[in-house]
Amino acid sequence: MTATLTSTTETAYFTHLKCKECGAEYEPQAIHVCEYCFGPLEVKYDLERLAAAVTRSTIEAGPKSIWRYRPFLPVTSAEPIDVGTGMTPLIKAQRLARRLGLKHLYIKNDAVNMPTLSFKDRVVSVALTRARELGFTTVSCASTGNLANSTAAIAAHAGLDCCVFIPADLEAGKVLGTLIYGPTVMAVEGNYDQVNRLCSEVANTHGWGFVNINLRPYYSEGSKTLGYEVIEQLGWQLPDHIVAPLASGSLFTKIYKGFREFVAVGLVADKPVRCSGAQAVGCSPIAQAYAEGRDFVAPVKPNTIAKSIAIGNPADGVYALEIARKTNGAIAAATDEEIVAGIKLLAETEGIFTETAGGTTIAVLKKLVESGKIDPEEVTVVYITGNGLKTQEAVQNDIGQPLRIEPKLASFERALERSRTLERLDWQPVLV
Ligand SMILES: [Zn+2]
């Protein structure tokens, strides 16, 4: 059955929601699951009208935020919630590239995305703009930390009531970085998958806008901007290879969708882009399915320091798997020790402090280079999605200590002399 479609405003180019499995179409309301087959719903656009209306110049003349791509996002508001999200740096990573043996490596640095230092500000800006359009006054989410930070902050800015749900064992920085905005925070004694199940029940009974449940089709579209920005920042070209972290798989599939949309409307010349994904060994259901050649993802119970990507039952896992395979990419997993080493490697070579998800991505990048899955000649873009200041626990025992000295020149000279005799990685407190 095809539902009657609501017409959108003149400046909106999204038309309806469509089931990714059976193709059933729905009006663009707050629904995320197909009533016929329980498949996920995705936003569809009028690409012909988009192609006629949008050029590189119209985008370049837009705001320095994700809203320069507003025609490609599922909102009707002339004034969406713009807190300066997006247009994060794309950095040519020459020192890391040399260390790994690559020639053209770029870091898309969402560790400095605004306002809460993770890529989640992109998806939440879109979700809350749509929530407001659909008449929600209370917004909510099931979160592994970054999403709670973002939902609470942007809801505060927009004047929406906010109640977020997190697993009770989250890193202190992520809990504090949510509470500061004054939302109601429910710390659930369970893992993320249990939090998510509880939230589905609350969404059904309380009529709230859950950004990653009943607003998920709109929310997830925000991640496409990570694809658009890379194209624009590479001088309107596609990269050859991307490496991104895999949690639910949504980010990964939407970067790919972003690439395909810009090709479809003629904003960028088409070429193959290989899409590779990173997981932590302690929560690697998608990497396991990839390694075993399966086309289904078997849920696992997470046990890793990379909590922000510890989703044992990933909603978009099969779609991520499909994209990695059809683009000739790869999916691999890193151990907790390799994740810490990845965080340090990125910090020491590029001056970027990422959280555990970023450490996972760098560790997997290294593995893919070493196993020959990434060609040194490829223009490779690595997505760093969150900031290390939020997960200090993960590295605090692996980075040494400052040299403690008296406020005297002689004390400084002695300490300096000693420090030069020690390998940097073996720094110890020096008694003077
Ligand atoms: Zn369906």
Boltz pocket constraint, residues with backbone or C-beta under 6 A from the ligand:
constraints:
  - pocket:
      binder: B
      contacts: [[A, 19], [A, 20], [A, 21], [A, 22], [A, 23], [A, 24], [A, 34], [A, 35], [A, 36], [A, 37], [A, 38], [A, 39]]
      max_distance: 6.0
